[in-house]
Amino acid sequence: MDDERLQELINEATVDCYGEKEAFWGILATLDDELNFPLKATLIGERIELIGLDSNESSSRRGVVARIRHKGKEYSVSLADLQMEDADSHSAEWLAAYRFWFQ
């Protein structure tokens, strides 16, 4: 996916936002709407299930916090730390846009 397409997605998520903090919340809300949970991923070599996003723990300084399930327990981790496996194309596109924006 090229940078131009990723920027289009970021623009879509932040269209009515003013400033970095509002842009962050626009991206978080868009990801929550656009990702098709649950998604398979790995975290430090362990297979996990991405089950949602945690808006209470997420912040513009910390980034988007993901809710994951591993061996029957739920945890909160940084979305940027997850390596996605076999995400559907729509979810993969939005996750790539987040990584592009987050860097």
Rosetta constraint file for C-alpha pairs under 8 A:
AtomPair CA 1 CA 5 HARMONIC 6.79 0.50
AtomPair CA 1 CA 6 HARMONIC 7.28 0.50
AtomPair CA 1 CA 93 HARMONIC 7.89 0.50
AtomPair CA 2 CA 6 HARMONIC 6.55 0.50
AtomPair CA 3 CA 7 HARMONIC 6.07 0.50
AtomPair CA 3 CA 100 HARMONIC 7.94 0.50
AtomPair CA 4 CA 8 HARMONIC 6.28 0.50
AtomPair CA 5 CA 9 HARMONIC 6.49 0.50
AtomPair CA 6 CA 10 HARMONIC 6.36 0.50
AtomPair CA 6 CA 93 HARMONIC 7.77 0.50
AtomPair CA 6 CA 96 HARMONIC 7.16 0.50
AtomPair CA 6 CA 97 HARMONIC 4.86 0.50
AtomPair CA 6 CA 100 HARMONIC 6.92 0.50
AtomPair CA 7 CA 11 HARMONIC 6.04 0.50
AtomPair CA 7 CA 97 HARMONIC 7.21 0.50
AtomPair CA 8 CA 12 HARMONIC 6.18 0.50
AtomPair CA 9 CA 13 HARMONIC 6.30 0.50
AtomPair CA 9 CA 94 HARMONIC 7.26 0.50
AtomPair CA 9 CA 97 HARMONIC 6.41 0.50
AtomPair CA 10 CA 14 HARMONIC 6.16 0.50
AtomPair CA 10 CA 27 HARMONIC 7.27 0.50
AtomPair CA 10 CA 97 HARMONIC 6.41 0.50
AtomPair CA 10 CA 98 HARMONIC 7.65 0.50
AtomPair CA 10 CA 101 HARMONIC 7.09 0.50
AtomPair CA 11 CA 15 HARMONIC 5.54 0.50
AtomPair CA 13 CA 23 HARMONIC 7.70 0.50
AtomPair CA 13 CA 26 HARMONIC 5.51 0.50
AtomPair CA 13 CA 27 HARMONIC 5.26 0.50
AtomPair CA 13 CA 30 HARMONIC 5.78 0.50
AtomPair CA 14 CA 22 HARMONIC 7.78 0.50
AtomPair CA 14 CA 23 HARMONIC 5.20 0.50
AtomPair CA 14 CA 26 HARMONIC 5.32 0.50
AtomPair CA 14 CA 27 HARMONIC 6.48 0.50
AtomPair CA 17 CA 22 HARMONIC 5.14 0.50
AtomPair CA 17 CA 23 HARMONIC 5.28 0.50
AtomPair CA 17 CA 26 HARMONIC 6.87 0.50
AtomPair CA 18 CA 22 HARMONIC 5.79 0.50
AtomPair CA 18 CA 23 HARMONIC 6.78 0.50
AtomPair CA 19 CA 23 HARMONIC 6.24 0.50
AtomPair CA 20 CA 24 HARMONIC 6.14 0.50
AtomPair CA 20 CA 60 HARMONIC 7.66 0.50
AtomPair CA 21 CA 25 HARMONIC 6.48 0.50
AtomPair CA 21 CA 60 HARMONIC 5.89 0.50
AtomPair CA 22 CA 26 HARMONIC 6.11 0.50
AtomPair CA 23 CA 27 HARMONIC 6.16 0.50
AtomPair CA 24 CA 28 HARMONIC 6.17 0.50
AtomPair CA 24 CA 59 HARMONIC 7.62 0.50
AtomPair CA 24 CA 60 HARMONIC 5.73 0.50
AtomPair CA 25 CA 29 HARMONIC 6.05 0.50
AtomPair CA 25 CA 60 HARMONIC 7.78 0.50
AtomPair CA 26 CA 30 HARMONIC 6.10 0.50
AtomPair CA 27 CA 31 HARMONIC 6.03 0.50
AtomPair CA 27 CA 98 HARMONIC 7.52 0.50
AtomPair CA 28 CA 32 HARMONIC 6.16 0.50
AtomPair CA 28 CA 55 HARMONIC 7.51 0.50
AtomPair CA 28 CA 64 HARMONIC 6.62 0.50
AtomPair CA 29 CA 33 HARMONIC 6.28 0.50
AtomPair CA 30 CA 34 HARMONIC 5.91 0.50
AtomPair CA 31 CA 35 HARMONIC 5.66 0.50
AtomPair CA 31 CA 94 HARMONIC 6.74 0.50
AtomPair CA 31 CA 95 HARMONIC 7.75 0.50
AtomPair CA 32 CA 52 HARMONIC 7.23 0.50
AtomPair CA 32 CA 53 HARMONIC 6.41 0.50
AtomPair CA 34 CA 90 HARMONIC 7.63 0.50
AtomPair CA 34 CA 91 HARMONIC 6.68 0.50
AtomPair CA 34 CA 94 HARMONIC 7.24 0.50
AtomPair CA 35 CA 90 HARMONIC 7.38 0.50
AtomPair CA 35 CA 91 HARMONIC 4.78 0.50
AtomPair CA 35 CA 94 HARMONIC 7.18 0.50
AtomPair CA 36 CA 88 HARMONIC 7.77 0.50
AtomPair CA 36 CA 91 HARMONIC 6.12 0.50
AtomPair CA 37 CA 50 HARMONIC 6.76 0.50
AtomPair CA 37 CA 51 HARMONIC 5.51 0.50
AtomPair CA 37 CA 52 HARMONIC 6.33 0.50
AtomPair CA 38 CA 49 HARMONIC 6.31 0.50
AtomPair CA 38 CA 50 HARMONIC 5.40 0.50
AtomPair CA 38 CA 51 HARMONIC 4.63 0.50
AtomPair CA 38 CA 52 HARMONIC 7.14 0.50
AtomPair CA 39 CA 49 HARMONIC 5.68 0.50
AtomPair CA 39 CA 50 HARMONIC 4.96 0.50
AtomPair CA 39 CA 51 HARMONIC 6.72 0.50
AtomPair CA 39 CA 84 HARMONIC 7.50 0.50
AtomPair CA 39 CA 85 HARMONIC 7.67 0.50
AtomPair CA 39 CA 87 HARMONIC 6.26 0.50
AtomPair CA 40 CA 47 HARMONIC 7.33 0.50
AtomPair CA 40 CA 48 HARMONIC 6.18 0.50
AtomPair CA 40 CA 49 HARMONIC 4.81 0.50
AtomPair CA 40 CA 50 HARMONIC 6.13 0.50
AtomPair CA 40 CA 84 HARMONIC 6.17 0.50
AtomPair CA 40 CA 85 HARMONIC 5.35 0.50
AtomPair CA 40 CA 86 HARMONIC 6.92 0.50
AtomPair CA 40 CA 87 HARMONIC 7.01 0.50
AtomPair CA 41 CA 47 HARMONIC 5.89 0.50
AtomPair CA 41 CA 48 HARMONIC 5.39 0.50
AtomPair CA 41 CA 49 HARMONIC 5.98 0.50
AtomPair CA 41 CA 50 HARMONIC 6.68 0.50
AtomPair CA 41 CA 82 HARMONIC 6.19 0.50
AtomPair CA 41 CA 83 HARMONIC 5.35 0.50
AtomPair CA 41 CA 84 HARMONIC 4.19 0.50
AtomPair CA 41 CA 85 HARMONIC 5.00 0.50
AtomPair CA 42 CA 46 HARMONIC 5.20 0.50
AtomPair CA 42 CA 47 HARMONIC 4.41 0.50
AtomPair CA 42 CA 48 HARMONIC 5.51 0.50
AtomPair CA 42 CA 82 HARMONIC 5.85 0.50
AtomPair CA 42 CA 83 HARMONIC 5.18 0.50
AtomPair CA 42 CA 84 HARMONIC 6.48 0.50
AtomPair CA 42 CA 85 HARMONIC 7.34 0.50
AtomPair CA 43 CA 47 HARMONIC 6.56 0.50
AtomPair CA 43 CA 48 HARMONIC 6.86 0.50
AtomPair CA 43 CA 81 HARMONIC 6.73 0.50
AtomPair CA 43 CA 82 HARMONIC 5.31 0.50
AtomPair CA 43 CA 83 HARMONIC 6.55 0.50
AtomPair CA 47 CA 70 HARMONIC 7.43 0.50
AtomPair CA 48 CA 68 HARMONIC 6.55 0.50
AtomPair CA 48 CA 69 HARMONIC 5.89 0.50
AtomPair CA 48 CA 70 HARMONIC 5.09 0.50
AtomPair CA 49 CA 68 HARMONIC 5.45 0.50
AtomPair CA 49 CA 69 HARMONIC 5.15 0.50
AtomPair CA 49 CA 70 HARMONIC 6.63 0.50
AtomPair CA 50 CA 66 HARMONIC 6.89 0.50
AtomPair CA 50 CA 67 HARMONIC 6.11 0.50
AtomPair CA 50 CA 68 HARMONIC 4.49 0.50
AtomPair CA 50 CA 69 HARMONIC 6.56 0.50
AtomPair CA 51 CA 66 HARMONIC 7.70 0.50
AtomPair CA 51 CA 67 HARMONIC 5.66 0.50
AtomPair CA 51 CA 68 HARMONIC 5.38 0.50
AtomPair CA 51 CA 69 HARMONIC 6.79 0.50
AtomPair CA 52 CA 66 HARMONIC 5.94 0.50
AtomPair CA 52 CA 67 HARMONIC 5.04 0.50
AtomPair CA 52 CA 68 HARMONIC 7.06 0.50
AtomPair CA 53 CA 64 HARMONIC 7.22 0.50
AtomPair CA 53 CA 65 HARMONIC 5.91 0.50
AtomPair CA 53 CA 66 HARMONIC 4.34 0.50
AtomPair CA 53 CA 67 HARMONIC 5.33 0.50
AtomPair CA 54 CA 58 HARMONIC 6.12 0.50
AtomPair CA 54 CA 64 HARMONIC 7.46 0.50
AtomPair CA 54 CA 65 HARMONIC 5.43 0.50
AtomPair CA 54 CA 66 HARMONIC 5.71 0.50
AtomPair CA 54 CA 67 HARMONIC 6.08 0.50
AtomPair CA 54 CA 76 HARMONIC 7.46 0.50
AtomPair CA 55 CA 59 HARMONIC 7.79 0.50
AtomPair CA 55 CA 64 HARMONIC 7.59 0.50
AtomPair CA 55 CA 65 HARMONIC 7.22 0.50
AtomPair CA 57 CA 64 HARMONIC 7.94 0.50
AtomPair CA 57 CA 65 HARMONIC 6.15 0.50
AtomPair CA 58 CA 62 HARMONIC 6.25 0.50
AtomPair CA 58 CA 63 HARMONIC 5.70 0.50
AtomPair CA 58 CA 64 HARMONIC 4.80 0.50
AtomPair CA 58 CA 65 HARMONIC 4.95 0.50
AtomPair CA 59 CA 63 HARMONIC 5.37 0.50
AtomPair CA 59 CA 64 HARMONIC 6.63 0.50
AtomPair CA 60 CA 64 HARMONIC 7.87 0.50
AtomPair CA 62 CA 78 HARMONIC 7.94 0.50
AtomPair CA 63 CA 78 HARMONIC 6.90 0.50
AtomPair CA 63 CA 79 HARMONIC 7.67 0.50
AtomPair CA 63 CA 80 HARMONIC 7.92 0.50
AtomPair CA 63 CA 102 HARMONIC 7.62 0.50
AtomPair CA 64 CA 78 HARMONIC 6.10 0.50
AtomPair CA 64 CA 79 HARMONIC 5.68 0.50
AtomPair CA 64 CA 80 HARMONIC 7.61 0.50
AtomPair CA 65 CA 76 HARMONIC 6.27 0.50
AtomPair CA 65 CA 77 HARMONIC 5.48 0.50
AtomPair CA 65 CA 78 HARMONIC 4.57 0.50
AtomPair CA 65 CA 79 HARMONIC 5.44 0.50
AtomPair CA 66 CA 76 HARMONIC 5.55 0.50
AtomPair CA 66 CA 77 HARMONIC 5.34 0.50
AtomPair CA 66 CA 78 HARMONIC 5.78 0.50
AtomPair CA 66 CA 79 HARMONIC 5.10 0.50
AtomPair CA 67 CA 74 HARMONIC 6.80 0.50
AtomPair CA 67 CA 75 HARMONIC 5.77 0.50
AtomPair CA 67 CA 76 HARMONIC 4.72 0.50
AtomPair CA 67 CA 77 HARMONIC 6.64 0.50
AtomPair CA 68 CA 74 HARMONIC 5.54 0.50
AtomPair CA 68 CA 75 HARMONIC 5.32 0.50
AtomPair CA 68 CA 76 HARMONIC 6.21 0.50
AtomPair CA 68 CA 77 HARMONIC 7.34 0.50
AtomPair CA 69 CA 73 HARMONIC 5.47 0.50
AtomPair CA 69 CA 74 HARMONIC 4.43 0.50
AtomPair CA 69 CA 75 HARMONIC 6.33 0.50
AtomPair CA 70 CA 74 HARMONIC 6.42 0.50
AtomPair CA 70 CA 75 HARMONIC 7.74 0.50
AtomPair CA 77 CA 81 HARMONIC 7.40 0.50
AtomPair CA 78 CA 82 HARMONIC 7.29 0.50
AtomPair CA 80 CA 99 HARMONIC 6.74 0.50
AtomPair CA 87 CA 91 HARMONIC 6.08 0.50
AtomPair CA 87 CA 92 HARMONIC 5.50 0.50
AtomPair CA 88 CA 92 HARMONIC 6.02 0.50
AtomPair CA 89 CA 93 HARMONIC 6.05 0.50
AtomPair CA 90 CA 94 HARMONIC 6.54 0.50
AtomPair CA 91 CA 95 HARMONIC 6.11 0.50
AtomPair CA 92 CA 96 HARMONIC 6.09 0.50
AtomPair CA 93 CA 97 HARMONIC 6.27 0.50
AtomPair CA 94 CA 98 HARMONIC 6.26 0.50
AtomPair CA 95 CA 99 HARMONIC 6.34 0.50
AtomPair CA 96 CA 100 HARMONIC 6.12 0.50
AtomPair CA 97 CA 101 HARMONIC 6.14 0.50
AtomPair CA 98 CA 102 HARMONIC 5.84 0.50
AtomPair CA 99 CA 103 HARMONIC 6.13 0.50
